Structures are given as C-alpha cells and as structure tokens.
Amino acid sequence: MRTYAMIFVGAALAAGCGGAGDGETGSVQQGFELGTWIAASYHGLDVGGSHGCVIDNCGGIQCFGRNDYGQATVPSYLRHNRWKEVSAGTLHTCGLTTKGSIHCWGNDYFGQATPPAGTGYQHIDAGPSHTCAIDSGGNPRCWGNITTPPPASVVNATGIASGHGYACAEYDDPSLRTKILGCWSGGSVAPSPSHFFSLLGSTPPHGTSAGRYHACTLRGSQLLCWGSNTYGESDGKGLRGGNDPFAVLDEEDPAGTRIFPAYAPGMYGWTAVAAGYYHTCGLNSGYANHISSPSNAFCWGSDSFGESSGIPSQQFTELSAGAYVSCGITSANDVLCWGRTVDLPAQPALPTQCLSYTLPSKPTF
C-alpha cells in the first residue's frame, strides 16, 4: 500500500478516483492531506440513455458508456469534489456533493445541466431532458424541459424521481399525517398528487423510480407501478412467464394510460426497483429462492435488446435501468450491464483502486 503526503496551495486537483476536498469552486483550499491508494468499491449506480455512473468509496464519480456530449466525463475542475449522489439523464449527468451543491455536465439544450446555485441539497434525479432535486427545506426544485413547477402542496420531500416531462416526489401530507407520493407534469403523462391521497395509506412510499412514461415505488416490500403499460412495463405479467404479477392496475384514464396502483393481489419481498424507458427491473431475493432463480434481479417489459431477459446469473446489490439497457452492481462489486451494450459495455472497465485522502491530526506540542 502506497501512502502519499501532499501539499495543496490553491491548486486544482484531478488525481485518482476520489477528491482532496469539497471546495465546490474547482480549487483546493490551502491544506495538507494524506493520500492512500485503496481497493475501490462502488455504489450509487445510475444509468441514463446509453451511459452510466457510480460513486467509488473514495467519494469520486466514475462514468462509462456513450460520451458524445461529454456526459460520461466528469469535468476536470470538479474532480476534487467528494460526491454523495450521481444521476444520469439521457445525454447529461448531475452530481450532488457531500456539501449539498449540484454540478451537471453534458448536453444542456433545455437547461437540464444548469442547476441552481447554493448548498444544502439533499437528493437529485436526472430525467431525459430535465433534472429535479430536493433543497435544504425539503422542497422539490426542477430545471430543464419540464413545464409545470412542483405543486405548493409538495412539502418536506424525502425522495424525488424524474421521468419524461414529469416528476414524482415522496413527501409529507399534513392532512393524512403520513408520507405519500405525488407526481406532476405539463401534460397528461403523469397523474396529479391528488390521485394518490387515498391510495398510499399509512405505509410510506420509498425508492420511487420514474421511467419514460411509467413509474414505480415500494410500499413496504410491495412493488407498485403505474403509467404506460404498452410493453408490460407496469403490470409485471411478463415476469418469469407471467404467473406472478406483482400488482394489478385497476383503473385507466380515457387515453388508456393506467394510473392507479392497486395493493392486492401483490407480490412482496422487493428491496429495490428501477424504471427504464419501457422496462422495469427489481431486486427480490425471496422470490428468487422461491423459483430457484440464479439471480435475485428480475426485469420485465420491453426486451428489444435483451434488457429484460439478459440478466446475468449473479446476486446484485443495486440495479438501474436505462433506455434499452440495464445494469447492476453484484455482491462481488462488479458492475455488469445487459441489453443494448453497443455504447455501454457489458462490464465497464472501472478502476480497481482509488486515492483516499485524510486530513492528519493537528500536531500537539
């Protein structure tokens, strides 16, 4: 193991996987830090159109896949930051630092890569051409190609998800004294928050994920999806032969878009869900054991490139679904992808080490 002592005096740093500080401006404050190369592990996986990103255990972002707009390359002036979250849109990427500031790169045609200034942001999620975040007061804020601002009733939000021109938030409802789920958009893609008041009950939603025209959430360990169901992305009937749909959608709007998730009959044991463009993936170890599946990951919906059927025989800790591709982090810390892997490799070549920095203790005399 190699250890380095480094002195930085107002210089930019772009070394290793991690950062030397969280200076936010691209320059490192004067200081003295110790850098040590350690084995890299990854978390926070997010896949966009044809690129994906993860965060290493040194606090750095690693991206892979399509890079025609620079969406898979963290700008050099940002590489010194330590990151809390990363989210990949179709052609842009946004990261949230540990100090709560947001930085974006890649395509900015709709302003989706021009985030608000400030710190204290809690969560981010990049959609196809817009991005949303939760600020320090628990209020959703969105920018880019989304025409309707978050409703004033959406307060004390703890989760945010961005789809195609719409967004969903997990937030408190004072009248029900519980956390519920609400979605908003500039068109008819997503139902309004009022549709969910009487449906989500006392069990709070969590882990919400927005696809192109459908979205999913977890209610306890039950999986609920609603929205477009053109390819079976919402009803799960294509899951392992269609014998165990995880939810039944009980109403449709006049346009045929299914919007109301029902609770029973349902399949429980879900720990994560990821909505892609036209397919959905989730983790369920209990169901995997029940049917003797070689993997705890399941996908359903569109399968044009094997994004639903090509799941590797591995145990996964995280999943993310993109346009026509799905990716996951295995229990062995490998990032694997399946589906349309022309631009996004089946096994991204990620660094095996990252440079971890620590501030030495103040000397005593």
KOLZA-647827 format. One record per residue (C-alpha): residue number from 1; x, y, z. Coordinates in steps of 0.2 Angstrom, whole numbers, plus 2048, in hexadecimal, padded with zeros to 3 digits. Each point is the difference from the previous one (the first is absolute). Layout:
// residues N
<pt k="NUM" c1="X" c2="Y" c3="Z"/>
...
This chain:
// residues 365
<pt k="1" c1="800" c2="800" c3="800"/>
<pt k="2" c1="807" c2="811" c3="7FB"/>
<pt k="3" c1="7FD" c2="80F" c3="80A"/>
<pt k="4" c1="803" c2="812" c3="7FA"/>
<pt k="5" c1="802" c2="810" c3="809"/>
<pt k="6" c1="7FA" c2="80F" c3="7F6"/>
<pt k="7" c1="800" c2="812" c3="802"/>
<pt k="8" c1="7F3" c2="80B" c3="7F6"/>
<pt k="9" c1="800" c2="813" c3="7FF"/>
<pt k="10" c1="7F2" c2="806" c3="7F6"/>
<pt k="11" c1="803" c2="7F3" c3="7F2"/>
<pt k="12" c1="7F3" c2="7F6" c3="7F7"/>
<pt k="13" c1="801" c2="7ED" c3="803"/>
<pt k="14" c1="7FB" c2="7F3" c3="7F4"/>
<pt k="15" c1="809" c2="7F0" c3="807"/>
<pt k="16" c1="7F9" c2="7EF" c3="803"/>
<pt k="17" c1="7EE" c2="7FB" c3="802"/>
<pt k="18" c1="7FC" c2="80A" c3="810"/>
<pt k="19" c1="802" c2="813" c3="804"/>
<pt k="20" c1="80C" c2="80A" c3="80B"/>
<pt k="21" c1="7F2" c2="80A" c3="807"/>
<pt k="22" c1="7EF" c2="807" c3="7FD"/>
<pt k="23" c1="804" c2="812" c3="7FB"/>
<pt k="24" c1="7F2" c2="801" c3="7F3"/>
<pt k="25" c1="809" c2="80D" c3="7F5"/>
<pt k="26" c1="80D" c2="7F6" c3="7F8"/>
<pt k="27" c1="80F" c2="805" c3="80B"/>
<pt k="28" c1="806" c2="7F7" c3="80F"/>
<pt k="29" c1="802" c2="80A" c3="810"/>
<pt k="30" c1="811" c2="802" c3="807"/>
<pt k="31" c1="803" c2="7F0" c3="80B"/>
<pt k="32" c1="809" c2="7F0" c3="803"/>
<pt k="33" c1="7F9" c2="7EF" c3="7FC"/>
<pt k="34" c1="805" c2="7EE" c3="800"/>
<pt k="35" c1="7FC" c2="7F6" c3="7F0"/>
<pt k="36" c1="7FF" c2="7ED" c3="801"/>
<pt k="37" c1="7FC" c2="7F4" c3="7F2"/>
<pt k="38" c1="7F3" c2="7F4" c3="805"/>
<pt k="39" c1="7F5" c2="7F3" c3="7F8"/>
<pt k="40" c1="7F1" c2="808" c3="7F7"/>
<pt k="41" c1="7EE" c2="7FB" c3="803"/>
<pt k="42" c1="7F1" c2="808" c3="7F8"/>
<pt k="43" c1="7EE" c2="805" c3="805"/>
<pt k="44" c1="7F3" c2="80D" c3="7FA"/>
<pt k="45" c1="7FF" c2="7F8" c3="7EE"/>
<pt k="46" c1="7F5" c2="80A" c3="7F4"/>
<pt k="47" c1="7FD" c2="7FD" c3="7EE"/>
<pt k="48" c1="7FA" c2="80D" c3="7F3"/>
<pt k="49" c1="7FD" c2="7FE" c3="7EE"/>
<pt k="50" c1="810" c2="7F7" c3="7FB"/>
<pt k="51" c1="80C" c2="804" c3="80E"/>
<pt k="52" c1="801" c2="7FD" c3="812"/>
<pt k="53" c1="809" c2="806" c3="810"/>
<pt k="54" c1="805" c2="7FA" c3="811"/>
<pt k="55" c1="808" c2="807" c3="80F"/>
<pt k="56" c1="810" c2="7F8" c3="807"/>
<pt k="57" c1="804" c2="7FE" c3="813"/>
<pt k="58" c1="80C" c2="80E" c3="7FF"/>
<pt k="59" c1="7F2" c2="80C" c3="7FB"/>
<pt k="60" c1="804" c2="801" c3="7ED"/>
<pt k="61" c1="7F4" c2="7FE" c3="7F2"/>
<pt k="62" c1="804" c2="7F4" c3="7F2"/>
<pt k="63" c1="7F6" c2="800" c3="7F0"/>
<pt k="64" c1="800" c2="7F4" c3="7F1"/>
<pt k="65" c1="7F7" c2="7FE" c3="7EF"/>
<pt k="66" c1="7FA" c2="80C" c3="7F3"/>
<pt k="67" c1="809" c2="811" c3="801"/>
<pt k="68" c1="7FC" c2="80A" c3="7F1"/>
<pt k="69" c1="7FB" c2="80F" c3="80B"/>
<pt k="70" c1="80C" c2="7FE" c3="80D"/>
<pt k="71" c1="7F3" c2="7F8" c3="80C"/>
<pt k="72" c1="80C" c2="7F2" c3="805"/>
<pt k="73" c1="80F" c2="80B" c3="804"/>
<pt k="74" c1="800" c2="809" c3="810"/>
<pt k="75" c1="807" c2="812" c3="7FD"/>
<pt k="76" c1="812" c2="801" c3="806"/>
<pt k="77" c1="7FC" c2="80F" c3="80B"/>
<pt k="78" c1="7F3" c2="7F6" c3="80A"/>
<pt k="79" c1="80B" c2="7F0" c3="803"/>
<pt k="80" c1="806" c2="806" c3="811"/>
<pt k="81" c1="7EE" c2="7FF" c3="807"/>
<pt k="82" c1="7FA" c2="7F3" c3="80B"/>
<pt k="83" c1="7EF" c2="7FA" c3="7F9"/>
<pt k="84" c1="7F0" c2="7FA" c3="809"/>
<pt k="85" c1="7F5" c2="7FB" c3="7F1"/>
<pt k="86" c1="802" c2="7FF" c3="7ED"/>
<pt k="87" c1="7F1" c2="800" c3="7F4"/>
<pt k="88" c1="801" c2="7FC" c3="7ED"/>
<pt k="89" c1="7F4" c2="808" c3="7F4"/>
<pt k="90" c1="7FE" c2="7FC" c3="7EE"/>
<pt k="91" c1="80F" c2="80B" c3="7FA"/>
<pt k="92" c1="805" c2="809" c3="810"/>
<pt k="93" c1="806" c2="7FB" c3="812"/>
<pt k="94" c1="7FE" c2="809" c3="811"/>
<pt k="95" c1="809" c2="7FD" c3="810"/>
<pt k="96" c1="7FC" c2="805" c3="812"/>
<pt k="97" c1="80F" c2="804" c3="80B"/>
<pt k="98" c1="802" c2="7FC" c3="812"/>
<pt k="99" c1="7FD" c2="812" c3="804"/>
<pt k="100" c1="7F0" c2="800" c3="7F6"/>
<pt k="101" c1="804" c2="80A" c3="7F1"/>
<pt k="102" c1="7FB" c2="7FA" c3="7EE"/>
<pt k="103" c1="80B" c2="7FF" c3="7F1"/>
<pt k="104" c1="7FB" c2="7FA" c3="7EF"/>
<pt k="105" c1="809" c2="7FC" c3="7EF"/>
<pt k="106" c1="7FB" c2="7FA" c3="7EF"/>
<pt k="107" c1="7F2" c2="806" c3="7F5"/>
<pt k="108" c1="7F8" c2="810" c3="806"/>
<pt k="109" c1="7F3" c2="804" c3="7F1"/>
<pt k="110" c1="7F2" c2="802" c3="80C"/>
<pt k="111" c1="80A" c2="806" c3="80F"/>
<pt k="112" c1="7FF" c2="7EF" c3="808"/>
<pt k="113" c1="813" c2="802" c3="804"/>
<pt k="114" c1="7FF" c2="811" c3="808"/>
<pt k="115" c1="7FB" c2="7FD" c3="812"/>
<pt k="116" c1="7FC" c2="80D" c3="80D"/>
<pt k="117" c1="80E" c2="807" c3="80B"/>
<pt k="118" c1="801" c2="7FD" c3="812"/>
<pt k="119" c1="803" c2="7F2" c3="80C"/>
<pt k="120" c1="7F6" c2="7F5" c3="80B"/>
<pt k="121" c1="7F8" c2="7F6" c3="7F3"/>
<pt k="122" c1="7FB" c2="7EF" c3="806"/>
<pt k="123" c1="7FC" c2="7F5" c3="7F0"/>
<pt k="124" c1="800" c2="801" c3="7ED"/>
<pt k="125" c1="7F9" c2="7F7" c3="7F2"/>
<pt k="126" c1="803" c2="803" c3="7ED"/>
<pt k="127" c1="7F3" c2="7FD" c3="7F4"/>
<pt k="128" c1="801" c2="7FF" c3="7ED"/>
<pt k="129" c1="801" c2="813" c3="7FD"/>
<pt k="130" c1="7FD" c2="807" c3="812"/>
<pt k="131" c1="807" c2="7FE" c3="811"/>
<pt k="132" c1="7F8" c2="801" c3="811"/>
<pt k="133" c1="807" c2="802" c3="812"/>
<pt k="134" c1="7FA" c2="802" c3="812"/>
<pt k="135" c1="807" c2="810" c3="808"/>
<pt k="136" c1="805" c2="802" c3="812"/>
<pt k="137" c1="7EE" c2="804" c3="805"/>
<pt k="138" c1="7F9" c2="7F0" c3="7F8"/>
<pt k="139" c1="7F9" c2="809" c3="7F1"/>
<pt k="140" c1="801" c2="7F9" c3="7EF"/>
<pt k="141" c1="809" c2="80B" c3="7F3"/>
<pt k="142" c1="801" c2="7FB" c3="7ED"/>
<pt k="143" c1="808" c2="808" c3="7F1"/>
<pt k="144" c1="801" c2="7FC" c3="7ED"/>
<pt k="145" c1="7F2" c2="7F9" c3="7F6"/>
<pt k="146" c1="7F2" c2="7FF" c3="80C"/>
<pt k="147" c1="7F2" c2="80D" c3="7FE"/>
<pt k="148" c1="7F7" c2="7FE" c3="811"/>
<pt k="149" c1="808" c2="805" c3="811"/>
<pt k="150" c1="7FE" c2="7F5" c3="80F"/>
<pt k="151" c1="7EF" c2="803" c3="808"/>
<pt k="152" c1="800" c2="80A" c3="810"/>
<pt k="153" c1="7F9" c2="7F2" c3="809"/>
<pt k="154" c1="810" c2="7F5" c3="7FE"/>
<pt k="155" c1="809" c2="804" c3="810"/>
<pt k="156" c1="80D" c2="7F7" c3="80A"/>
<pt k="157" c1="805" c2="7F5" c3="7F2"/>
<pt k="158" c1="80C" c2="7F2" c3="803"/>
<pt k="159" c1="801" c2="7F8" c3="7EF"/>
<pt k="160" c1="7FF" c2="806" c3="7EE"/>
<pt k="161" c1="7FF" c2="7F7" c3="7EF"/>
<pt k="162" c1="800" c2="808" c3="7EE"/>
<pt k="163" c1="7F8" c2="7F8" c3="7F1"/>
<pt k="164" c1="7FC" c2="807" c3="7EF"/>
<pt k="165" c1="7F9" c2="811" c3="803"/>
<pt k="166" c1="7FA" c2="7FC" c3="811"/>
<pt k="167" c1="806" c2="7FD" c3="812"/>
<pt k="168" c1="7FB" c2="7F7" c3="810"/>
<pt k="169" c1="804" c2="804" c3="812"/>
<pt k="170" c1="7FE" c2="7F6" c3="810"/>
<pt k="171" c1="7FA" c2="80E" c3="80C"/>
<pt k="172" c1="7F6" c2="803" c3="810"/>
<pt k="173" c1="7ED" c2="803" c3="800"/>
<pt k="174" c1="7FB" c2="80A" c3="80F"/>
<pt k="175" c1="7ED" c2="7FB" c3="7FE"/>
<pt k="176" c1="804" c2="7ED" c3="800"/>
<pt k="177" c1="80F" c2="802" c3="80C"/>
<pt k="178" c1="80A" c2="7F4" c3="7F5"/>
<pt k="179" c1="80C" c2="800" c3="7F2"/>
<pt k="180" c1="7F8" c2="7FE" c3="7EF"/>
<pt k="181" c1="805" c2="800" c3="7ED"/>
<pt k="182" c1="7FB" c2="80E" c3="7F4"/>
<pt k="183" c1="805" c2="803" c3="7EE"/>
<pt k="184" c1="7FE" c2="80F" c3="7F4"/>
<pt k="185" c1="803" c2="804" c3="7EE"/>
<pt k="186" c1="7FC" c2="80D" c3="7F3"/>
<pt k="187" c1="7F5" c2="7F4" c3="7F6"/>
<pt k="188" c1="7F6" c2="7F0" c3="803"/>
<pt k="189" c1="80F" c2="7F4" c3="803"/>
<pt k="190" c1="7FF" c2="800" c3="813"/>
<pt k="191" c1="7F1" c2="800" c3="80C"/>
<pt k="192" c1="7FF" c2="80F" c3="80C"/>
<pt k="193" c1="804" c2="7FD" c3="813"/>
<pt k="194" c1="7EE" c2="800" c3="804"/>
<pt k="195" c1="7FE" c2="7EF" c3="7F8"/>
<pt k="196" c1="80B" c2="7F8" c3="80D"/>
<pt k="197" c1="7F9" c2="807" c3="810"/>
<pt k="198" c1="7F4" c2="7F2" c3="803"/>
<pt k="199" c1="80B" c2="7F2" c3="7F9"/>
<pt k="200" c1="810" c2="800" c3="809"/>
<pt k="201" c1="7F9" c2="7FF" c3="811"/>
<pt k="202" c1="80B" c2="800" c3="810"/>
<pt k="203" c1="80E" c2="7F6" c3="7F9"/>
<pt k="204" c1="80C" c2="80D" c3="7F8"/>
<pt k="205" c1="807" c2="7FE" c3="7EF"/>
<pt k="206" c1="813" c2="7FF" c3="7FD"/>
<pt k="207" c1="80C" c2="7FC" c3="7F2"/>
<pt k="208" c1="7F5" c2="808" c3="7F3"/>
<pt k="209" c1="807" c2="7FF" c3="7EE"/>
<pt k="210" c1="7F9" c2="809" c3="7F1"/>
<pt k="211" c1="802" c2="7F8" c3="7EE"/>
<pt k="212" c1="7FB" c2="809" c3="7F0"/>
<pt k="213" c1="7ED" c2="7FE" c3="802"/>
<pt k="214" c1="7FE" c2="7F6" c3="80F"/>
<pt k="215" c1="806" c2="800" c3="812"/>
<pt k="216" c1="802" c2="7F4" c3="80E"/>
<pt k="217" c1="802" c2="801" c3="813"/>
<pt k="218" c1="802" c2="7F4" c3="80F"/>
<pt k="219" c1="7F2" c2="800" c3="80E"/>
<pt k="220" c1="809" c2="7F6" c3="80D"/>
<pt k="221" c1="806" c2="7F1" c3="7F6"/>
<pt k="222" c1="7F2" c2="801" c3="7F3"/>
<pt k="223" c1="803" c2="806" c3="7EF"/>
<pt k="224" c1="7F4" c2="80C" c3="7F8"/>
<pt k="225" c1="801" c2="807" c3="7EE"/>
<pt k="226" c1="7F5" c2="80B" c3="7F6"/>
<pt k="227" c1="800" c2="809" c3="7F0"/>
<pt k="228" c1="802" c2="7FA" c3="7EE"/>
<pt k="229" c1="7FF" c2="7ED" c3="7FE"/>
<pt k="230" c1="803" c2="7FE" c3="7ED"/>
<pt k="231" c1="80E" c2="7F3" c3="803"/>
<pt k="232" c1="7FA" c2="7F9" c3="811"/>
<pt k="233" c1="80C" c2="80C" c3="809"/>
<pt k="234" c1="7F3" c2="804" c3="80D"/>
<pt k="235" c1="7F7" c2="7F0" c3="804"/>
<pt k="236" c1="80E" c2="7F3" c3="801"/>
<pt k="237" c1="7F6" c2="7F3" c3="7F6"/>
<pt k="238" c1="810" c2="7FC" c3="7F7"/>
<pt k="239" c1="809" c2="7FC" c3="810"/>
<pt k="240" c1="807" c2="7EE" c3="7FE"/>
<pt k="241" c1="7F2" c2="7FA" c3="7F5"/>
<pt k="242" c1="7F2" c2="80C" c3="807"/>
<pt k="243" c1="7FA" c2="7F4" c3="80E"/>
<pt k="244" c1="803" c2="80C" c3="80E"/>
<pt k="245" c1="7FC" c2="812" c3="7FC"/>
<pt k="246" c1="806" c2="80B" c3="80E"/>
<pt k="247" c1="7F1" c2="80C" c3="7FF"/>
<pt k="248" c1="7F0" c2="802" c3="7F7"/>
<pt k="249" c1="7FC" c2="811" c3="7F8"/>
<pt k="250" c1="7ED" c2="803" c3="803"/>
<pt k="251" c1="7FC" c2="810" c3="7F7"/>
<pt k="252" c1="804" c2="809" c3="7F0"/>
<pt k="253" c1="7FE" c2="812" c3="7FA"/>
<pt k="254" c1="7F7" c2="804" c3="7F0"/>
<pt k="255" c1="810" c2="7FF" c3="7F6"/>
<pt k="256" c1="803" c2="7EE" c3="806"/>
<pt k="257" c1="80F" c2="805" c3="80B"/>
<pt k="258" c1="7FF" c2="7F5" c3="810"/>
<pt k="259" c1="802" c2="80C" c3="80F"/>
<pt k="260" c1="7FA" c2="7F7" c3="810"/>
<pt k="261" c1="80B" c2="7F4" c3="809"/>
<pt k="262" c1="7F6" c2="7F3" c3="809"/>
<pt k="263" c1="806" c2="7F7" c3="810"/>
<pt k="264" c1="7FA" c2="7EE" c3="7FE"/>
<pt k="265" c1="803" c2="7F4" c3="7FA"/>
<pt k="266" c1="812" c2="804" c3="801"/>
<pt k="267" c1="811" c2="7F8" c3="801"/>
<pt k="268" c1="80B" c2="805" c3="80F"/>
<pt k="269" c1="812" c2="800" c3="804"/>
<pt k="270" c1="806" c2="80D" c3="7F5"/>
<pt k="271" c1="80F" c2="80B" c3="806"/>
<pt k="272" c1="803" c2="80B" c3="7F0"/>
<pt k="273" c1="7F8" c2="805" c3="7F0"/>
<pt k="274" c1="807" c2="809" c3="7F0"/>
<pt k="275" c1="7F5" c2="806" c3="7F2"/>
<pt k="276" c1="808" c2="801" c3="7EF"/>
<pt k="277" c1="7F9" c2="808" c3="7F0"/>
<pt k="278" c1="7F4" c2="7F1" c3="7FD"/>
<pt k="279" c1="805" c2="7F3" c3="80C"/>
<pt k="280" c1="802" c2="7FE" c3="813"/>
<pt k="281" c1="80C" c2="7F6" c3="80B"/>
<pt k="282" c1="800" c2="7FC" c3="812"/>
<pt k="283" c1="809" c2="7F6" c3="80E"/>
<pt k="284" c1="7F7" c2="7F2" c3="809"/>
<pt k="285" c1="80A" c2="7F3" c3="809"/>
<pt k="286" c1="7F1" c2="7F7" c3="807"/>
<pt k="287" c1="7F7" c2="7FE" c3="7F0"/>
<pt k="288" c1="811" c2="7FA" c3="7F8"/>
<pt k="289" c1="801" c2="7F2" c3="80D"/>
<pt k="290" c1="7EE" c2="7FC" c3="7FD"/>
<pt k="291" c1="803" c2="7FC" c3="7EE"/>
<pt k="292" c1="812" c2="7FB" c3="801"/>
<pt k="293" c1="806" c2="80E" c3="7F6"/>
<pt k="294" c1="813" c2="802" c3="7FE"/>
<pt k="295" c1="7FE" c2="813" c3="802"/>
<pt k="296" c1="7F6" c2="80B" c3="80C"/>
<pt k="297" c1="7FD" c2="80D" c3="7F2"/>
<pt k="298" c1="7F1" c2="7FF" c3="7F5"/>
<pt k="299" c1="7FB" c2="80B" c3="7F1"/>
<pt k="300" c1="7F0" c2="801" c3="7F6"/>
<pt k="301" c1="7F9" c2="80B" c3="7F2"/>
<pt k="302" c1="809" c2="804" c3="7F0"/>
<pt k="303" c1="80D" c2="7F3" c3="7FB"/>
<pt k="304" c1="806" c2="807" c3="7EF"/>
<pt k="305" c1="812" c2="7FE" c3="804"/>
<pt k="306" c1="7FF" c2="7F3" c3="80F"/>
<pt k="307" c1="7FF" c2="80E" c3="80D"/>
<pt k="308" c1="7F3" c2="7F6" c3="809"/>
<pt k="309" c1="805" c2="7EE" c3="7FC"/>
<pt k="310" c1="813" c2="801" c3="800"/>
<pt k="311" c1="803" c2="801" c3="813"/>
<pt k="312" c1="810" c2="7F8" c3="805"/>
<pt k="313" c1="800" c2="7F2" c3="80C"/>
<pt k="314" c1="806" c2="80A" c3="80F"/>
<pt k="315" c1="7FA" c2="807" c3="810"/>
<pt k="316" c1="7FE" c2="813" c3="7FF"/>
<pt k="317" c1="800" c2="80E" c3="80D"/>
<pt k="318" c1="7FB" c2="80E" c3="7F5"/>
<pt k="319" c1="7F6" c2="802" c3="7EF"/>
<pt k="320" c1="7FD" c2="80E" c3="7F4"/>
<pt k="321" c1="7F7" c2="800" c3="7F0"/>
<pt k="322" c1="803" c2="80B" c3="7F1"/>
<pt k="323" c1="7F9" c2="802" c3="7EE"/>
<pt k="324" c1="803" c2="7EE" c3="7FA"/>
<pt k="325" c1="80D" c2="7FA" c3="80C"/>
<pt k="326" c1="800" c2="7FB" c3="812"/>
<pt k="327" c1="80F" c2="7FF" c3="80C"/>
<pt k="328" c1="803" c2="7FA" c3="812"/>
<pt k="329" c1="80E" c2="7FF" c3="80D"/>
<pt k="330" c1="803" c2="7EE" c3="805"/>
<pt k="331" c1="804" c2="7FA" c3="812"/>
<pt k="332" c1="812" c2="7FE" c3="7F9"/>
<pt k="333" c1="800" c2="813" c3="7FC"/>
<pt k="334" c1="800" c2="7FD" c3="7ED"/>
<pt k="335" c1="7F5" c2="80C" c3="7F6"/>
<pt k="336" c1="7F8" c2="7F6" c3="7F2"/>
<pt k="337" c1="7F4" c2="806" c3="7F2"/>
<pt k="338" c1="7F4" c2="7F7" c3="7F5"/>
<pt k="339" c1="7F5" c2="805" c3="7F1"/>
<pt k="340" c1="806" c2="80C" c3="7F3"/>
<pt k="341" c1="813" c2="800" c3="805"/>
<pt k="342" c1="806" c2="808" c3="7F0"/>
<pt k="343" c1="804" c2="811" c3="808"/>
<pt k="344" c1="800" c2="7FA" c3="812"/>
<pt k="345" c1="80B" c2="7F1" c3="803"/>
<pt k="346" c1="7FA" c2="7EF" c3="808"/>
<pt k="347" c1="80E" c2="802" c3="80D"/>
<pt k="348" c1="806" c2="812" c3="801"/>
<pt k="349" c1="813" c2="801" c3="803"/>
<pt k="350" c1="800" c2="809" c3="811"/>
<pt k="351" c1="80F" c2="804" c3="80A"/>
<pt k="352" c1="805" c2="7F3" c3="80D"/>
<pt k="353" c1="807" c2="80D" c3="80C"/>
<pt k="354" c1="7FC" c2="811" c3="805"/>
<pt k="355" c1="80A" c2="80E" c3="809"/>
<pt k="356" c1="7F9" c2="803" c3="812"/>
<pt k="357" c1="805" c2="810" c3="809"/>
<pt k="358" c1="800" c2="803" c3="812"/>
<pt k="359" c1="804" c2="810" c3="80A"/>
<pt k="360" c1="80E" c2="7FC" c3="80D"/>
<pt k="361" c1="7FD" c2="803" c3="812"/>
<pt k="362" c1="805" c2="812" c3="806"/>
<pt k="363" c1="811" c2="7FE" c3="808"/>
<pt k="364" c1="802" c2="803" c3="812"/>
<pt k="365" c1="80F" c2="808" c3="808"/>
